[in-house]
Structure formats: structure tokens, C-alpha cells
Amino acid sequence: MVDSLKKPGFEEIRPGIKVPARETLLTPRFYTTDFDEMARMDISVNEDELIAILEEFRVDYNRHHFVRDAEFEQSWDHIDGETRKLFVEFLERSCTAEFSGFLLYKELGRRLKDKSPLVAECFNLMSRDEARHAGFLNKALSDFNLSLDLGFLTKSRSYTFFKPKFIFYATYLSEKIGYWRYITIYRHLEAHPEDRVYPIFRFFENWCQDENRHGDFFDAIMKSQPQMLNDWKARLWSRFFLLSVFATMYLNDIQRKDFYACLGLDAREYDIHVIKKTNETAGRVFPLMLDVDNPEFYQRLDICIQNNEKLSAIANSNTPKFLQFFQKLPIYASHGWQLLRLYLMKPIDAVPAQGAAR
């Protein structure tokens, strides 16, 4: 009985190798793009900034950071039952997201090497960082007697195609929101060390600086392509990606609120803080920000949370599958309506923020 509490069941490909989590709309995605279009980009407008960022990447501030110390060398069986399951899910999701970045950046570095060597080297050095992050997280999984077969993950995952400008929007936000997520957890646990139940969180301060530098690279790339930021289409796409990233994080984290409770965090308050900070950061490059201080923003996301709970209850019921489809239809419609209303909320013009940042 005690054993089953300490080691919640996970499907395994082979002993100790976890079956990857099922792909859903909310799981980390793998991306590919139009490499030829990216190779044709003229970056001369902002080349000096990109060269400066490349020099920072070459310094490799964290080359000695991701080294496990004596605190890891113990049994972690006291993290058991549902808490153990939540930790494994957190580590798996984080590892998958970092590995996704590694694969994309490595392929971009390879494909752009001859046509855009400056950008290619930046991508190669970012892939170095992401590989370290993914490896460190996968090693952490082994403390819970599991790991991911990253080679299997490479072959088994479906890849989402995004045009280069969409890759830039999405990865910029992913890196910047990653920074705010990590630094917020780090600062909370620095103030409340009694809540730091596992040593990986001690590494988050330096770790999030990698995320920040990566985000700065995508900021500089987008500024080298003014058409990605300065027309009406850029305003629409900025709204879309801001909402997509914020809504995905919020729905995921509230669903896993017990994990954050283990760290002494309220998942909703944590997400509101991270969203606010990421929104402000994005306003330095995007033409607009979302009105995340409007109470309606979270009220509508909370309805989406309730919808997800209803969908889960239907899926876990004994109702025949064909009837479940019809039960879910009005919930899907409500979901779509809430997200549409959020997208149509009046945004905040970020031009003054851009001017102030300069």
C-alpha cells in the first residue's frame, strides 16, 4: 500500500522510460518552419544588436551552472502519491518544452549556416542552452525512477508548421514567459526556503537568464523585420499570440494548482503576476498589449476552466462516446465564445511603452 502511494503508476515504454504524455492542445508542441524564407531575411537594419547578442551567447554564462550537487544525492520517496505524480508531470512538461526548443533551434542553425551565418550561430548557441535545460530536467526525472527517451520523442511527436514570423512571435513569448515563470518561483522560494521541496528550483535564477537572452534575440530579429511589427496584420497576430500563450498557461496551471500549492504558491495569483509581467515585456516590441488588468480577462478564462472540468467529467463518464460528442458540443461553443470575446477586447497601444523603453 505504501509503495503504491510513493510510486504512482505511469505507462513505460521499457523499465524506467516513461511513455510521453498524450498530445493535446495544451501540451508543449514541436515546430518546423519555412527555412528558405528565413534564410532570405535581410537583418542589416538591426545587425549591430544581433552581433552584440551573439557575443553574449558566446560568453556562455551558464556553462558551469547545470551541475548536480550533493543535495540531489538522496532518496526522493518522501515526495509520494499525488505530489509525486505532479512533480513528474511538471518535469516532463518542462523537459519536453526545452527539448522542442533544442530541436527547432538546432535545425535552424544547420539550415541557415551558409546563407545567414550570424543568425545560424545564434540559433546553434541557443540550442546548446536548451539541450542543457532538457538534459538537466530529464536527469531530475531519474530521481523519480523515470526518464524520457528523447530520441523516441523526436520521432513520435507531430510537428506544427509555422511561417517564420509566427515562429518569432511564439518563441519570443515562450522565452519571455519562461523567464517570468522561473524568476517568480525562484524569488518566492528564496523568501520561503521551507517550501523548496526539491533542489532544482535553486537553479532557476541563472536558468531564467538563458530564457531572457533568447527572448532578446527574437526581439532583435523582429526589429530587423519592421513589417512584422508595424502594420495592421502585426496588431492582429500580436493579439492572437499573446492570448494563446496566456490562456494556455492559465488553463494548464490552474488544472495543476496542487503542484503550485506544494511550493506555497497560489496558482491563480502566480499566473496573474506572470501574465502581467510578460504582457509589459512584450509591449517593448509588439505594437500592443492585452488589457490583462480588466477583471473580465480572468473571468472569461475562469469560465474556460469550468468548461474543461465539465469536458473531463463527460469524458470520464459511462456515457457512450457518440453521445459524449453531443454533450460536449455546447461546451466547445462556450469555450470558443469566451476566447473570441477575449480576442476582441480592446487592447492597449504599446507605442508609448516602446518609446519609453528606448
C-alpha positions in Angstrom: 0.0 0.0 0.0 2.8 2.4 0.9 4.7 1.5 -2.3 1.7 2.3 -4.5 1.4 5.7 -2.8 5.1 6.5 -3.3 5.2 5.4 -6.9 2.0 6.3 -8.8 1.7 4.3 -11.9 3.0 5.6 -15.2 3.0 3.8 -18.5 6.5 2.8 -19.6 8.0 2.1 -23.0 10.5 -0.1 -21.2 11.5 -0.2 -17.5 12.3 3.3 -16.3 11.4 5.0 -19.6 8.1 6.9 -19.4 5.6 6.8 -22.2 5.3 10.5 -23.3 2.2 12.4 -22.2 -0.6 12.3 -24.7 -0.6 15.2 -27.1 -3.4 17.7 -26.6 -4.0 21.4 -27.4 -2.4 22.3 -24.1 0.8 20.1 -24.3 4.2 21.6 -25.4 4.4 21.5 -29.2 7.2 20.7 -31.7 7.6 23.2 -34.6 9.0 23.4 -38.0 9.1 26.4 -40.5 10.0 27.6 -44.0 13.8 27.5 -43.7 14.3 29.1 -47.2 12.1 32.1 -46.3 14.1 32.6 -43.1 17.4 32.3 -44.9 16.3 35.2 -47.3 15.7 37.6 -44.4 17.8 40.8 -44.5 18.9 41.6 -41.0 21.1 44.6 -41.8 18.7 47.1 -40.2 19.4 45.6 -36.7 22.7 43.7 -37.3 24.7 45.6 -34.6 22.2 44.5 -31.9 22.3 40.9 -33.2 26.1 40.9 -33.1 26.1 42.1 -29.5 23.6 39.3 -28.6 25.8 36.8 -30.3 28.8 37.9 -28.2 26.7 37.3 -25.1 25.8 33.8 -26.3 29.5 33.1 -26.9 30.4 34.0 -23.3 28.2 31.2 -22.2 27.5 32.4 -18.7 25.9 29.2 -17.6 28.5 26.7 -18.9 29.2 25.5 -15.3 25.8 26.1 -13.9 23.8 22.9 -14.6 25.8 20.6 -12.4 24.0 18.4 -9.9 25.4 18.8 -6.3 25.2 16.7 -3.2 21.6 17.8 -2.3 20.4 15.6 -5.2 22.1 12.5 -3.8 19.3 11.2 -1.6 16.1 9.3 -1.9 13.0 11.2 -3.0 10.5 8.6 -1.9 9.2 11.1 0.7 7.7 13.0 -2.3 4.9 10.5 -2.8 1.4 9.8 -4.0 -0.3 12.7 -5.9 2.5 15.1 -5.1 5.0 12.7 -6.8 2.7 12.5 -9.8 2.5 16.3 -10.1 6.3 16.6 -9.9 6.8 14.1 -12.6 4.3 15.9 -14.8 6.0 19.2 -14.2 9.4 17.8 -15.0 8.1 16.0 -18.1 6.3 19.1 -19.5 9.3 21.3 -18.8 11.7 18.8 -20.4 9.5 18.4 -23.5 9.2 22.2 -23.9 13.0 22.7 -23.6 13.7 19.8 -26.0 11.3 21.2 -28.5 13.3 24.4 -28.5 16.5 22.5 -28.9 15.2 20.6 -32.0 13.9 23.8 -33.7 17.0 25.9 -32.9 19.4 23.1 -33.9 17.7 22.6 -37.3 17.6 26.4 -37.9 21.3 26.6 -37.1 22.1 23.8 -39.6 19.8 25.1 -42.4 21.0 28.8 -42.1 24.7 28.1 -41.8 25.7 29.1 -45.3 23.1 31.8 -46.0 22.9 33.7 -42.7 25.9 32.7 -40.6 25.3 35.2 -37.8 21.7 34.1 -37.2 22.8 30.5 -37.6 25.4 30.8 -34.9 22.8 32.4 -32.6 20.4 29.5 -33.1 23.2 26.9 -32.5 24.2 28.5 -29.3 20.6 28.8 -28.1 20.2 25.1 -29.0 23.2 24.4 -26.7 21.3 26.1 -23.8 18.1 24.3 -24.5 19.9 20.9 -24.6 21.4 21.6 -21.2 18.0 22.5 -19.8 16.3 19.4 -21.2 19.1 17.2 -20.1 19.1 18.6 -16.5 15.3 18.1 -16.3 15.5 14.6 -17.7 18.2 13.7 -15.1 15.8 15.2 -12.4 13.1 12.7 -13.7 15.5 9.9 -12.9 15.3 10.9 -9.2 11.7 9.7 -9.5 12.8 6.5 -11.2 11.7 7.6 -14.7 13.2 9.4 -17.7 12.1 10.3 -21.3 13.6 8.7 -24.4 14.2 12.0 -26.2 15.1 10.1 -29.4 11.7 8.4 -29.3 10.1 11.8 -28.6 11.7 13.3 -31.7 10.2 10.6 -33.9 6.8 10.2 -32.3 5.7 13.8 -31.9 3.8 15.6 -34.6 5.3 18.8 -35.8 3.4 22.1 -36.2 4.3 24.2 -39.2 4.6 28.0 -38.6 5.7 30.6 -41.0 8.9 32.4 -39.8 7.1 35.4 -38.4 4.8 33.2 -36.4 7.8 31.3 -35.1 9.3 34.6 -33.9 6.1 35.7 -32.2 5.6 32.3 -30.5 9.2 31.7 -29.4 9.7 35.3 -28.2 6.7 34.9 -25.9 7.7 31.4 -24.9 11.1 32.6 -23.8 10.0 35.7 -22.1 7.1 34.0 -20.2 9.6 31.3 -19.3 11.8 34.0 -17.7 9.0 35.3 -15.6 7.8 31.9 -14.6 11.2 30.8 -13.4 12.2 34.0 -11.7 8.9 34.3 -9.9 9.2 30.8 -8.5 12.9 31.4 -7.6 12.1 34.6 -5.7 9.2 33.1 -3.8 11.3 30.1 -2.7 14.2 32.4 -1.8 11.9 34.2 0.6 10.3 30.9 1.8 13.0 28.2 1.7 10.8 25.9 3.7 8.7 25.4 0.5 11.6 24.4 -1.7 10.9 20.7 -1.6 13.3 19.7 -4.4 16.7 21.3 -5.3 16.1 22.0 -9.0 14.4 25.3 -8.0 17.8 26.6 -6.7 19.0 26.7 -10.3 16.1 28.9 -11.6 17.8 32.3 -11.2 20.6 31.7 -13.6 18.5 29.4 -15.8 15.9 32.1 -16.4 18.6 34.4 -17.7 19.1 32.0 -20.6 15.4 32.4 -21.4 15.7 36.2 -21.2 18.7 36.3 -23.6 16.9 34.0 -26.0 13.9 36.3 -25.9 16.1 39.3 -26.5 17.4 37.6 -29.7 13.9 37.2 -31.0 13.1 40.8 -30.1 16.2 41.9 -32.2 15.2 39.6 -35.1 11.7 41.0 -35.2 13.0 44.6 -35.1 15.2 43.7 -38.1 11.9 42.9 -40.0 9.8 46.0 -39.3 6.9 44.6 -41.4 6.4 42.0 -38.7 5.6 44.7 -36.1 4.3 47.8 -37.8 1.2 47.1 -39.9 -2.4 46.1 -39.1 -1.7 42.4 -39.5 1.0 42.6 -36.9 -1.5 44.0 -34.4 -3.9 41.2 -35.1 -1.3 38.5 -34.8 0.3 40.0 -31.7 -3.2 39.8 -30.0 -3.6 36.2 -31.2 -0.2 35.0 -29.8 -0.4 36.9 -26.6 -3.9 35.5 -25.9 -2.8 32.0 -27.0 0.2 31.9 -24.7 -1.5 33.4 -21.7 -4.7 31.3 -22.0 -2.6 28.1 -22.5 -0.5 28.8 -19.4 -3.5 29.8 -17.3 -5.6 26.7 -18.2 -2.6 24.4 -17.6 -1.5 25.9 -14.3 -5.0 26.1 -12.7 -5.5 22.5 -13.7 -2.3 21.7 -11.8 -2.9 24.1 -8.9 -1.9 21.4 -6.4 1.7 21.4 -7.8 2.0 25.1 -7.1 0.4 24.6 -3.6 3.3 22.2 -2.9 5.6 25.2 -3.4 3.5 27.5 -1.3 2.1 29.3 -4.3 -1.4 30.1 -5.3 -1.6 29.1 -9.0 -4.0 31.8 -10.0 -2.1 34.6 -8.3 1.1 33.3 -9.7 -0.3 33.2 -13.3 -1.8 36.7 -13.0 1.6 38.0 -11.9 3.5 36.2 -14.7 0.9 37.3 -17.3 1.1 40.9 -16.2 4.9 41.0 -16.4 5.1 39.2 -19.7 2.5 41.5 -21.2 4.5 44.5 -20.1 7.7 43.0 -21.5 6.0 42.2 -24.8 4.9 45.8 -25.1 8.5 46.8 -25.7 8.5 45.0 -29.0 4.9 44.2 -30.0 2.6 47.1 -31.2 0.1 46.4 -28.5 -0.5 44.7 -25.1 -3.6 42.9 -23.8 -5.8 44.6 -21.2 -4.9 42.0 -18.6 -5.9 44.3 -15.7 -9.5 44.2 -16.8 -11.4 41.8 -14.5 -13.2 40.4 -17.5 -10.0 38.9 -18.8 -9.7 36.4 -15.9 -13.5 36.0 -15.5 -13.7 34.6 -19.1 -10.6 32.4 -18.6 -12.2 31.0 -15.4 -15.3 30.0 -17.4 -12.9 28.1 -19.7 -11.5 26.4 -16.6 -15.1 25.4 -15.7 -15.7 24.2 -19.2 -12.6 22.0 -19.1 -13.8 20.4 -15.8 -17.2 19.7 -17.5 -15.4 18.1 -20.5 -13.3 16.0 -18.3 -16.4 14.8 -16.3 -18.1 13.8 -19.6 -15.0 12.0 -20.9 -14.8 10.0 -17.6 -18.5 9.1 -17.5 -20.1 5.9 -18.7 -22.0 7.7 -21.4 -21.5 6.1 -24.9 -18.8 8.0 -27.0 -21.2 9.1 -29.7 -23.5 10.7 -27.0 -20.5 12.3 -25.3 -19.8 14.2 -28.5 -23.2 15.9 -28.4 -22.9 16.6 -24.7 -19.5 18.3 -25.4 -20.7 20.5 -28.3 -22.3 23.3 -26.3 -19.2 23.4 -24.0 -16.9 23.7 -27.0 -19.1 26.5 -28.3 -18.9 28.3 -24.9 -15.1 27.8 -24.9 -14.8 29.3 -28.4 -17.1 32.2 -27.4 -15.1 33.1 -24.3 -11.8 33.1 -26.3 -13.3 35.2 -29.1 -14.6 37.7 -26.6 -11.1 37.9 -25.1 -9.5 38.4 -28.5 -12.0 41.2 -29.3 -11.3 43.0 -26.0 -9.8 46.4 -26.7 -6.0 46.1 -26.5 -3.6 48.7 -25.1 -1.5 50.6 -27.6 2.2 49.8 -26.8 3.8 52.6 -28.8 4.4 54.8 -25.7 5.9 51.8 -23.9 8.3 51.2 -26.8 9.3 54.8 -26.8 10.0 54.8 -23.0 12.0 51.6 -23.3 14.3 53.1 -25.8 
